Amino acid sequence: MGEVLAQRTGGGTGRQLTATEQESLLKIREGIRKNERLLARRVLERRIDRAALLIIVLALMTGVVVTVTAWELPAVYAKVDIICGVLIIISIVAAFAAAPPLSVPDRESLEHSLETNRAALRAFNSRLQPPLAERRGLYREDVADVIEKFQQESRGYRRIHNSLQSLIMVGSLSASTVSALDSTSLNWQQITAITFSFSVAVAAAFTGYFKFRERSFFLQQTADAIEEELNGLSLQIGEYSHDTEEEALARFTARVEHLRNEQRRRQQQLDQPAEQHPAQPPV
């Protein structure tokens, strides 16, 4: 999809694709999309495995530290050990559940296959130059995938932001509550307060650094704008109401490219330090 969207409409000339050439082009593009999906699944699997391993290590360390510290208080470290054991079991189950079927190739094979298909598509496009109307028609069909991609990423960033924000609120309240208790003879309270404070600090740092809420806002804004243009083109309303089909496709292509460039610019601004970009989404 990305290769077709990246093609520039360099002129109105070009021969029609034969049936064999069209079938070959569709097979290459379908292979690229399939490899991208499988590769994204492999990447997600590796991230889940790393997160599960981190949780297991932290749970084991917490259980050992609490058990050694509160050795004379079995009622205290027994609860902590049970919680740590449950976290370890959940992490192991999540790692196994995220594992793809054995029929899915490994990451290295998928990356090699994806690069091969992209090279084949570039070679194919270098030999053939479809007519301008056909390229614009393909662009219109691929825009639906672009919209879905922006919406999917927006939902993902929104879920992350909401989860971290919930952790900040619950953790800060819990830390304040535990710290307010009399801890002269209860060491587990101090340990719990430190744990909650650390969790809140980590969540606040990740939220402020990666700017999940801002990324979600801009992605959803771009997706809505592209969807509005697509609806205008499909229904022949708004600025498309008096255009011919060719003029409407040209206007639509230019508008979508402008919106995508604006999204890339905002994405680059978010990746810069906070003092270098003033753009922020409205509250």
Secondary structure, DSSP 8 states (H G I E B T S, - for coil): -HHHHH-----S------HHHHHHHHHHHHHHHHHHHHHHHHHHHHHHHHHHHHHHHHHHHHHHHHHHHTTT-HHHHHHHHHHHHHHHHHHHHHHHHH---TTS--HHHHHHHHHHHHHHHHHHHHH----HHHHHHHHHHHHHHHHHHHHHHHHHHHHHHHHHHHHHHHHHHHHHHHHHS--SS-HHHHHHHHHHHHHHHHHHHHHHHH-HHHHHHHHHHHHHHHHHHHHHHHHT-GGGTT--HHHHHHHHHHHHHHHHHHHHHHHHHHHS-GGG-------
